[in-house]
Amino acid sequence: MISKPFPLFAKERGPAGNYRIPSIVCTKHGTLVACADARYFTASDNPNRIDKAVCRSLDGGKTWQDMFIAVKEEGESMNLSSAAIDPCLIYDDGQDKLFMLYSHTPAGVGILNSRRGTGFDEKGRQIVVNGKKRYALGKDGILYDGDTATKYTVDGDFNVIENGKKVGNIKTFEGGFTEYRTSYMYVCESADDGVTWSKPVCISAQVKSGYMCFFGCGPGVGIKIKNGAYKGRLVAPTYFTPRFWPLMECTSCIYSDDGGKTWKAGGVVGENRKRLGLFKVGHKFIVDSERTSESQIIELPDGSLKVFVRNHAACRKVAVAVSKDGGESWHGYHHIDVPQCICQISAINIKDGDREATLLLNASNPKKREKGVIRLSYDYGETFPYAALIKDGEFVYSSMCQAKDGTICVLYEGSTKHETVDFITLTADDIKKNNINK
C-alpha cells in the first residue's frame, strides 16, 4: 500500500518557511539520509537565503530525527543573502561515506545573472571584487592585489577585516565586497551516516570551464559505478549555462576516480546534435527547443551509464542518452515515450525480487507540473509496462531510494507553494497493483 504522505521538510519542523529540491539515499546500515533546500525569504530560487537541511531515519522512514542545517549560508534579506541551492547526494558504500554536492551563489546572483568564469584566477585563488577593483583571496586569508598583500583579510565567516574591524562580507555584498559574481560547485562529506558534515570545499576550478556561467547539480542523487572498466567511479549529474541571455542550458556530469578527493568534468549530453541549415550548432549556442538541464543517471549491466534528461523539445517527452566511458562522453540522444512538462525527473535502479528494475518518477502532465506518476521498467528505461499515480494535482521535484528491506522511499514536492517536501513509501508490487498502463 502507498503510505500516507508525511511532511518531512516543513516549517513546523525546521527554521525556514519554504522547502524545495529533495535528495534521499539509503546507507548500508539502513539509515535514510534526506536533504532539501531550506529557503528563508521566499520559495524562489536564488537570489535568496538557501541553506542545506538534513533529516535522518534509522527505521526505514517510520520515524525521523529532528531536522538540522548541514550547510549554512549568510544574510538577513532576500537579495543580500548567499545560497546553497539544489542538493545531490551520493553514497559510497566502500568508504561508507556520503557526499553532498550543491551550487553556491553570492548575494544577488542566480541563474539569470551568473557571470561567465570559474571565479578563480590562474593561480587557483578565489576572486573577490569591490566595485571595479579585483582581488585574489590567498590560502592565508589575505586579499591580494596581484601578488601584493593588501590590508584586507577574510575570516572564517567570510567577513572582510581591515585593521581588526569588519568592513564587509564577501557572501552578502556587505561593504561592496563580493565573491566574483558567478555560481560555484561545492561538496561536503559525512562519514557517520549524515550526523555531521565536513566544511564545504569549492571544486569549481576542477570542474567548471571558463565559458560557463551558472553551474548546478542534477539535482537529486548521483551514483557509484558498480561494474565494468569504471567500477568505483562516483558520478554526479550537472548542468550549466553557456550564456544567461538568452538563457541556454546544457546537461553534463562530473566524476571522481579517487573517492571524492578530486573531481573532473564529464561530457555534455547531446553535444552538436542540432543543425541550422549547413551549420552545426554546438553546446555553446543552444536554440530554445534544444535546451537540456536537470538529469538523473542510472547504471546499465555492463557498467555503461544512462541519463534521463529534462528538456525543452516540442514533443514534451523525457530524453535519454548513454555513456560507455563513465560519463566522459554521451551518445544516442533520443526521446522516450514518457511525458514531461519541462520539470526535473527522478530515476534509480532497484532490486525487484531477483531482477533489477528501473524506476522513473516525474510530473507527467505535459502541460503543467501535475500528476506524479512512478513507472517501473525492466529494460532500463526504454519501456515502462507498469505505472502508478502517487499524487494527482500539483507535483514538482522528487527523489527516490530503496530501503534495506526493499521498500521504495520517495521524497517529493506536492505543491507549487513549496511549503513542504513530503515522504511516502511503497513497493514494486504496489506499482503493479495500481497500474494505470493497462
C-alpha positions as CSV (number, residue, x, y, z in Angstrom):
1,M,0.0,0.0,0.0
2,I,1.2,3.5,-0.8
3,S,1.7,5.2,2.5
4,K,0.1,8.5,3.6
5,P,2.4,11.5,2.9
6,F,4.4,12.8,5.8
7,P,5.6,16.4,5.6
8,L,9.3,15.7,6.3
9,F,10.6,19.1,5.4
10,A,8.2,21.8,6.7
11,K,8.2,25.0,8.7
12,E,6.8,23.1,11.7
13,R,10.0,21.0,11.8
14,G,12.6,23.5,10.7
15,P,13.8,27.1,10.5
16,A,12.6,28.1,7.1
17,G,9.1,28.8,5.7
18,N,9.7,27.0,2.4
19,Y,11.5,23.8,1.3
20,R,12.4,22.5,-2.1
21,I,14.6,20.2,-4.1
22,P,14.7,16.8,-2.4
23,S,17.5,14.3,-2.3
24,I,17.5,10.9,-0.5
25,V,19.8,7.9,-0.1
26,C,20.0,4.8,2.0
27,T,23.3,3.7,3.5
28,K,24.4,0.1,4.0
29,H,23.4,0.5,7.7
30,G,19.8,1.1,6.6
31,T,19.9,4.8,7.5
32,L,17.9,7.1,5.3
33,V,19.5,10.4,4.8
34,A,17.4,13.1,3.2
35,C,18.3,16.6,2.2
36,A,16.5,19.7,0.8
37,D,16.8,23.4,0.3
38,A,15.7,25.4,3.3
39,R,14.5,28.7,1.7
40,Y,14.0,31.6,4.0
41,F,12.5,34.7,2.4
42,T,10.5,33.1,-0.4
43,A,10.1,29.8,-2.2
44,S,12.0,31.2,-5.1
45,D,15.4,30.1,-6.4
46,N,18.4,32.3,-5.8
47,P,18.9,35.1,-5.2
48,N,17.5,34.0,-1.8
49,R,18.9,32.8,1.5
50,I,19.1,29.0,1.0
51,D,20.7,26.5,3.4
52,K,21.0,22.8,3.2
53,A,18.6,21.0,5.6
54,V,19.1,17.3,6.5
55,C,16.8,14.7,8.1
56,R,17.7,11.1,9.1
57,S,15.7,7.9,9.8
58,L,17.0,4.8,11.4
59,D,13.9,2.6,10.8
60,G,13.2,2.9,7.1
61,G,11.2,6.1,7.3
62,K,8.8,5.1,10.0
63,T,10.2,7.8,12.3
64,W,12.5,10.7,11.6
65,Q,15.0,12.5,13.8
66,D,14.9,16.3,14.1
67,M,15.8,18.4,11.0
68,F,19.2,20.2,11.2
69,I,21.1,22.6,9.0
70,A,24.2,20.9,7.4
71,V,25.3,23.9,5.3
72,K,24.6,27.4,6.5
73,E,24.7,30.4,4.2
74,E,24.8,34.1,5.1
75,G,22.4,37.0,5.0
76,E,19.3,38.7,6.5
77,S,17.3,39.7,3.4
78,M,16.5,38.1,0.1
79,N,18.8,40.0,-2.2
80,L,21.6,40.3,0.3
81,S,22.0,36.6,1.2
82,S,24.0,33.8,-0.3
83,A,22.6,30.5,-1.4
84,A,23.4,26.8,-1.4
85,I,20.9,25.5,-3.9
86,D,20.0,22.1,-5.3
87,P,21.5,19.2,-3.4
88,C,22.8,16.0,-5.0
89,L,23.7,13.2,-2.5
90,I,26.0,10.3,-3.4
91,Y,26.6,7.3,-1.1
92,D,29.9,5.4,-1.5
93,D,29.4,2.1,0.3
94,G,33.1,1.1,0.0
95,Q,34.2,4.2,2.0
96,D,30.9,4.3,3.9
97,K,30.8,8.0,3.1
98,L,28.2,10.4,2.0
99,F,28.9,13.3,-0.4
100,M,26.6,16.3,-0.7
101,L,27.1,18.5,-3.8
102,Y,25.4,21.8,-4.4
103,S,25.7,25.1,-6.2
104,H,26.7,28.2,-4.2
105,T,26.0,31.8,-5.3
106,P,26.9,35.1,-3.6
107,A,24.2,37.6,-2.7
108,G,22.1,38.8,-5.6
109,V,23.2,36.1,-8.0
110,G,21.1,33.4,-9.7
111,I,20.9,31.5,-12.9
112,L,19.7,34.7,-14.8
113,N,22.8,36.8,-14.0
114,S,25.6,34.4,-13.1
115,R,28.7,35.6,-15.0
116,R,31.0,33.6,-17.2
117,G,34.0,32.2,-15.5
118,T,35.1,29.8,-12.7
119,G,35.6,32.5,-10.1
120,F,39.3,31.7,-9.6
121,D,42.5,33.2,-11.1
122,E,45.3,31.4,-12.9
123,K,47.0,30.7,-9.5
124,G,43.9,29.0,-8.2
125,R,42.9,31.8,-5.9
126,Q,39.3,32.8,-5.4
127,I,38.5,36.2,-7.0
128,V,36.9,38.9,-4.7
129,V,35.6,42.1,-6.2
130,N,34.8,45.5,-4.7
131,G,33.5,47.9,-7.4
132,K,35.9,47.8,-10.3
133,K,38.7,46.5,-8.1
134,R,39.6,42.8,-8.3
135,Y,41.4,41.0,-5.5
136,A,42.6,37.4,-5.1
137,L,41.9,35.5,-1.8
138,G,45.0,33.7,-0.7
139,K,45.0,30.5,1.4
140,D,46.4,32.6,4.2
141,G,43.1,34.6,4.2
142,I,44.8,37.8,2.9
143,L,43.3,39.6,-0.1
144,Y,46.0,40.2,-2.7
145,D,46.2,42.9,-5.4
146,G,48.0,40.8,-7.9
147,D,50.9,39.4,-5.8
148,T,50.9,42.3,-3.3
149,A,49.3,41.7,0.1
150,T,46.6,44.3,1.0
151,K,45.4,45.5,4.4
152,Y,42.3,43.3,4.0
153,T,41.8,39.8,5.3
154,V,38.8,37.4,5.2
155,D,37.9,35.4,8.3
156,G,36.1,32.1,8.6
157,D,32.7,33.7,8.5
158,F,33.6,35.4,5.2
159,N,33.9,38.8,6.8
160,V,36.4,41.3,5.3
161,I,38.6,42.7,8.1
162,E,40.6,45.9,8.0
163,N,42.8,46.8,11.0
164,G,40.8,44.5,13.2
165,K,37.4,45.9,12.2
166,K,34.8,44.3,9.9
167,V,34.3,46.3,6.7
168,G,32.3,43.8,4.6
169,N,31.3,40.3,3.8
170,I,32.1,38.5,0.5
171,K,28.9,36.4,0.6
172,T,26.4,39.1,1.4
173,F,27.8,42.0,-0.6
174,E,28.2,44.0,2.7
175,G,30.7,46.9,2.3
176,G,30.7,46.3,-1.5
177,F,32.9,43.2,-1.2
178,T,31.7,40.1,-3.1
179,E,32.9,36.9,-4.4
180,Y,33.2,37.0,-8.2
181,R,29.5,37.0,-9.3
182,T,29.1,33.6,-10.7
183,S,28.0,30.2,-9.4
184,Y,30.3,27.7,-7.6
185,M,30.2,23.9,-7.2
186,Y,30.7,22.8,-3.6
187,V,31.0,19.4,-1.9
188,C,30.9,18.4,1.7
189,E,31.2,14.9,3.2
190,S,29.8,12.8,6.1
191,A,31.5,9.7,7.5
192,D,28.9,9.0,10.2
193,D,25.6,8.3,8.2
194,G,24.8,12.0,7.9
195,V,25.1,13.0,11.6
196,T,27.9,15.5,10.9
197,W,29.2,17.1,7.8
198,S,32.6,18.5,6.8
199,K,33.4,22.1,5.9
200,P,32.3,22.5,2.3
201,V,35.0,22.7,-0.3
202,C,34.7,24.5,-3.6
203,I,35.6,22.3,-6.7
204,S,34.7,24.9,-9.4
205,A,38.3,25.2,-10.5
206,Q,38.3,21.4,-11.1
207,V,35.0,21.0,-13.0
208,K,33.9,24.3,-14.4
209,S,35.1,25.8,-17.7
210,G,35.8,29.5,-18.2
211,Y,32.9,29.9,-20.8
212,M,30.3,28.6,-18.3
213,C,28.0,30.9,-16.3
214,F,25.6,29.1,-14.0
215,F,26.8,25.6,-12.9
216,G,24.4,23.4,-11.0
217,C,23.7,19.9,-9.7
218,G,21.2,17.3,-11.1
219,P,19.6,17.7,-8.6
220,G,18.6,14.5,-6.8
221,V,21.2,11.8,-6.4
222,G,24.5,10.7,-8.1
223,I,25.8,7.1,-8.3
224,K,28.8,4.9,-7.8
225,I,29.6,2.7,-10.8
226,K,29.5,-1.0,-9.7
227,N,30.6,-2.8,-12.8
228,G,32.9,-2.6,-15.8
229,A,36.1,-0.6,-16.6
230,Y,35.0,2.4,-14.5
231,K,34.0,0.5,-11.4
232,G,34.2,2.6,-8.3
233,R,33.8,6.0,-10.1
234,L,31.5,8.5,-8.5
235,V,29.3,10.3,-11.0
236,A,27.1,13.3,-10.3
237,P,24.6,14.8,-12.8
238,T,25.1,18.5,-13.5
239,Y,24.1,21.2,-16.0
240,F,25.3,24.7,-16.9
241,T,24.5,27.8,-18.9
242,P,26.9,28.9,-21.6
243,R,25.1,32.3,-21.5
244,F,22.3,33.7,-19.4
245,W,20.7,35.9,-22.0
246,P,19.1,34.4,-23.9
247,L,19.2,31.6,-21.4
248,M,20.8,28.5,-22.7
249,E,21.2,25.2,-20.7
250,C,23.2,22.0,-21.2
251,T,23.1,18.7,-19.4
252,S,26.5,17.4,-18.2
253,C,28.1,15.5,-15.4
254,I,31.2,15.4,-13.1
255,Y,33.0,12.4,-11.8
256,S,35.7,11.3,-9.3
257,D,38.0,8.3,-9.5
258,D,39.7,8.8,-6.2
259,G,36.8,8.5,-3.8
260,G,35.7,12.2,-4.0
261,K,39.1,13.7,-3.2
262,T,39.2,15.4,-6.7
263,W,36.6,15.8,-9.4
264,K,36.7,16.1,-13.2
265,A,34.2,17.4,-15.8
266,G,32.4,14.8,-17.9
267,G,30.8,15.1,-21.3
268,V,28.0,17.3,-22.5
269,V,24.8,15.4,-23.3
270,G,23.6,15.8,-26.9
271,E,26.6,17.9,-27.9
272,N,26.4,19.1,-31.6
273,R,23.2,17.2,-32.2
274,K,21.4,20.2,-33.9
275,R,22.0,21.7,-37.3
276,L,20.7,25.0,-38.6
277,G,20.9,24.7,-42.3
278,L,24.6,23.8,-43.1
279,F,25.8,24.9,-39.7
280,K,26.2,22.6,-36.8
281,V,25.2,24.2,-33.5
282,G,27.3,23.0,-30.5
283,H,26.6,23.2,-26.9
284,K,27.9,26.8,-26.6
285,F,25.0,28.1,-28.6
286,I,21.7,26.4,-27.9
287,V,18.4,27.2,-29.6
288,D,15.5,27.2,-27.1
289,S,14.0,23.9,-28.2
290,E,17.3,22.2,-27.8
291,R,17.8,23.2,-24.1
292,T,18.6,20.4,-21.7
293,S,19.2,20.8,-18.0
294,E,18.5,18.7,-14.9
295,S,19.0,15.0,-15.1
296,Q,19.4,11.7,-13.3
297,I,21.8,8.8,-14.1
298,I,21.5,5.0,-13.7
299,E,24.0,2.3,-14.5
300,L,23.4,-0.4,-17.1
301,P,24.5,-4.0,-16.6
302,D,27.9,-3.6,-18.4
303,G,28.8,-0.5,-16.4
304,S,27.6,1.9,-19.0
305,L,25.5,4.9,-17.9
306,K,22.1,6.1,-19.0
307,V,20.9,9.6,-18.3
308,F,17.3,10.8,-18.1
309,V,17.0,14.5,-19.2
310,R,14.7,17.4,-18.6
311,N,14.5,19.1,-22.0
312,H,12.6,21.8,-24.0
313,A,11.7,19.9,-27.1
314,A,8.2,20.5,-28.5
315,C,7.3,16.8,-28.1
316,R,7.3,17.2,-24.3
317,K,8.9,13.8,-23.6
318,V,11.8,12.7,-21.4
319,A,15.1,12.4,-23.3
320,V,17.8,9.8,-22.7
321,A,21.4,9.2,-23.7
322,V,24.1,6.6,-23.0
323,S,27.8,6.8,-21.9
324,K,30.1,3.9,-22.4
325,D,33.1,5.7,-20.8
326,G,31.8,6.5,-17.4
327,G,30.3,9.9,-18.3
328,E,33.2,11.3,-20.3
329,S,31.0,11.4,-23.4
330,W,27.4,10.8,-24.2
331,H,25.7,9.3,-27.3
332,G,22.4,8.2,-28.8
333,Y,20.4,11.2,-27.5
334,H,16.7,10.5,-28.1
335,H,13.2,10.8,-26.6
336,I,11.3,8.0,-24.9
337,D,7.5,7.7,-24.6
338,V,7.3,9.3,-21.2
339,P,5.6,12.7,-21.0
340,Q,7.2,15.6,-19.2
341,C,6.4,19.3,-18.7
342,I,9.9,20.7,-18.6
343,C,10.5,19.6,-15.0
344,Q,13.0,17.6,-13.0
345,I,12.9,13.8,-13.3
346,S,13.9,11.2,-10.7
347,A,15.3,7.8,-11.8
348,I,17.0,5.0,-9.9
349,N,17.7,1.3,-10.3
350,I,16.2,-1.1,-7.6
351,K,16.1,-4.8,-6.9
352,D,12.7,-6.3,-7.6
353,G,13.0,-9.9,-6.4
354,D,15.8,-11.5,-8.4
355,R,15.5,-8.9,-11.2
356,E,16.9,-5.4,-11.5
357,A,14.4,-2.7,-12.4
358,T,14.4,1.0,-13.1
359,L,12.1,3.5,-11.5
360,L,11.2,6.8,-13.1
361,L,9.1,9.5,-11.4
362,N,8.0,12.8,-12.7
363,A,5.2,15.3,-13.2
364,S,3.6,13.5,-16.2
365,N,1.1,16.1,-17.3
366,P,2.9,17.5,-20.4
367,K,1.4,21.0,-19.9
368,K,1.6,21.5,-16.1
369,R,3.6,20.4,-13.1
370,E,0.9,17.9,-12.1
371,K,0.2,14.2,-11.9
372,G,3.1,12.5,-10.2
373,V,3.5,9.1,-11.9
374,I,6.0,6.4,-10.9
375,R,7.0,4.0,-13.6
376,L,8.6,0.6,-13.5
377,S,10.9,-0.7,-16.3
378,Y,12.8,-4.0,-16.9
379,D,14.8,-2.7,-19.9
380,Y,16.5,0.2,-18.1
381,G,14.0,2.8,-19.0
382,E,13.2,2.3,-22.7
383,T,9.7,0.9,-21.9
384,F,7.5,1.0,-18.8
385,P,4.9,-1.7,-18.6
386,Y,3.8,-0.6,-15.1
387,A,3.0,2.9,-13.8
388,A,1.1,4.1,-10.8
389,L,-0.3,7.5,-9.8
390,I,1.2,8.6,-6.5
391,K,-0.3,12.1,-6.5
392,D,-2.9,13.7,-8.6
393,G,-2.8,17.5,-8.8
394,E,0.3,19.5,-8.3
395,F,3.6,17.6,-8.4
396,V,7.1,19.1,-8.9
397,Y,10.6,17.8,-7.9
398,S,11.3,14.3,-6.4
399,S,13.9,11.9,-5.3
400,M,13.9,8.1,-4.6
401,C,15.9,5.4,-2.9
402,Q,15.4,1.8,-1.9
403,A,15.5,1.0,1.8
404,K,17.4,-2.1,3.1
405,D,14.1,-4.1,3.3
406,G,13.3,-3.4,-0.4
407,T,10.8,-0.6,0.3
408,I,10.8,2.3,-2.2
409,C,11.2,5.6,-0.4
410,V,10.1,8.8,-2.2
411,L,10.5,12.4,-1.4
412,Y,8.5,14.9,-3.5
413,E,7.2,18.4,-3.7
414,G,3.4,18.2,-3.8
415,S,2.6,21.8,-4.3
416,T,3.9,24.8,-6.2
417,K,3.7,26.8,-3.0
418,H,6.7,24.7,-1.8
419,E,5.8,24.8,1.9
420,T,6.7,21.1,2.4
421,V,8.7,18.2,0.9
422,D,6.6,15.1,1.6
423,F,7.8,11.5,2.2
424,I,6.0,8.3,1.2
425,T,6.8,4.6,0.9
426,L,5.6,1.9,-1.5
427,T,6.7,-1.3,-3.1
428,A,7.2,-2.5,-6.7
429,D,4.1,-4.7,-6.2
430,D,2.1,-1.5,-5.3
431,I,3.1,-0.1,-8.7
432,K,1.9,-3.3,-10.4
433,K,-1.3,-3.5,-8.4
434,N,-2.2,0.2,-9.2
435,N,-1.0,0.0,-12.8
436,I,-2.5,2.7,-15.0
437,N,-0.8,1.3,-18.1
438,K,-3.5,-1.4,-18.6
